Amino acid sequence: MATSIGVRQVILKGGLNLAASVLELDPGECTQLLNYEVNTLGRYQRIMGYERFDGKPAPSAVRPQDLVGFPFADDATELAAIESEQEVRRSLILPVPGSGPILGGFYFSGSVYVFRNNAEATAARLYKSSTDGWQLVATPVLLPGGNYKTITTNFTGSAGSREVLGVDGVNKAWRFNGATFTQITGPITPDAPTHLEVLPSQVLLLGYRKGSLVFTGVGDPTKFDVVDGGGEIGVADEITGLAVQPDNSCAVFCRNRTYVLYGKSKEDFNLTTLSLTTGAIPNSIQGINDSVYLDDRGMTRLNRVQQFGNFDMATISQKIEPLIQRYRNSVTASFVVKAKNQYRLCFNDSTGIIVTFFGAEVSGFSTFSYGKVVRCAFSAEDDSGKEVVFFGSDDGYLYQAESSFGFDGEEYASTMRPAFNNLGSPDQQKRFHKAVMEVDAVADTALIINPDFDYSDPNVPAANSISITAKGGGGYWDAAAWNEFTWSSASTFTADLYLDGVARNICLVVNSRSKRTPPHILNSFLIHASPRGRRR
């Protein structure tokens, strides 16, 4: 009598889980999720790439209708013309003049500004993006190096008086209104603040080394004297960040402790202790509703520490604890992608962690590898209200993230390795006949699926790789700018993957590699299998 074939559905969701045992993992969770992100719907979506930037026309913005020869005879000719023009544009975009890595930057009034040491590494200089490339901005002499942090603010309330304030840890604090760059003399020697924040009450806070937090009077970022409403608060630890919270309080992060500053000015300031044993690792603090940051014991949100008190209960990174312990001393930068409700943490080997939130809760973790160390990063809204994200690296280039389908014109690999699935019977042999894969794709997308059996047991015969092309139907990448297609119009593609394996469990590893294909979404598998005897 023929053995009946059962079908088991696997929804791909949950993200990376490196802490659970093999039997604890949900079938849709992953043990490897590289260059995929958990999107806002909880599915696994290939990440966007990045491209170099200096203000000249972006390679990703090439449109076929603007090229000589349009309309083209066929798709291959059109694609060749597009890629040729992209390479021309890419070659014209230059690194920021100078030497060493990008030190920091900001977006202000329609332009991008970045700091880099000069060629001799004797001074830091500020450059502005333009349609002609990087333009030098006049500043006082700035000492080289530093870790630049900025905030855009307004001390007058007038729409025309916005300005950028910044610190870098080696020079005085400064203010810049797009035309004039002025240094601010603080009350501490050496006068080289490392962190800053501006309260909603228009009070400037500066953090100095050795745990000194100074503040100005209301409405004037240059008045630190007591008679003007200024003052100083000692926090007895190195300050690693300042961040205003949704309730208008300000978190004061130190390396090994955390405070919250309540009040609007010197008259009612109240510094309260949130934790005397945990703090924030430098360069890890970002605001996404409230503050998200990394401590030696894990990643957390400030409101969870306030709610639970005990840091172990407040930690949100239990699923990726092995990664946290491996990289906690290797953080170089962090940034948020607000449109995706994501926090990204970057490490010194060019890799990083992506955390996607659903409301205040974690929707899932994944990892990325840019092939370049992110030394600094910043995001903003451009003049049209669209979010823009930039990062600087060791090669002196500034890159715009979330803006291309490749890594600065190069292809990159993505891998999704889900949990081994035993179909509900962990010690029973099964014959695996077929898997049906569901993918959402905008354009034709090449995927390679590698079936793996019995926890990669070398005694189980290896299965052949299966290559498929997921057919897209929502739009053509070469007929519109990258951010003009809509996922609602993407088609769902299904592929039958014929298998031939006898094992207790199966893992279907998905790989992709491209530099021109829009992100696809991996949705689910249907696994067809029939039972065999118990393992002997």
Buried (B, 14 or more C-beta within 10 A) or exposed (E): EEEEEEEBEBBBBBBBBBBBEEEEBBBBBBBBBBBBBBBBEBBBBBBBBBBBBBBBEBBBBBEBEEBEEEEBEEEEEBBEBBBEBBEEBBEEBEBBBBBBBBBBBBBBEEBBBBBBBBEEEEBBBBBBBEEEBBBEBEBEEBBBBBBBBBBBBEBEEEEEEBBBBBBBBBBBBBBBBBEEBBBBEBBBEEBBBBBBBBBEEBBBBBBBEEBBBBBBBBBBBBBBEEEBBBBBBEBEBBBBBBBBBEEEBBBBBBBBBBBBBEBBBBEEBEBEEBBEEBBBBBBBBBBBBBBBBBBBBBBBBBBBBBEEEEBEEBBBBBBBBEBBEEBBEBBBBBBBBBEBBBBBBBBBEBBBBBBBBEEEEBBBBBBBBBEBBBBBBBBBEEEEEEBBBBBBBEBBBBBBBBBBBBBBBEBBEBBBBBBBBBBEEEEBBBBBBBBBBBBBBBBBBBBBBBBBBBEEEEEBEEBEEBEBEBBBBBBBBBEEEBEEBEBEEBEEBEBEBEBEBBBBBBBBBBBBBBBBBBBBBBBBBBBBBBBBEEEE
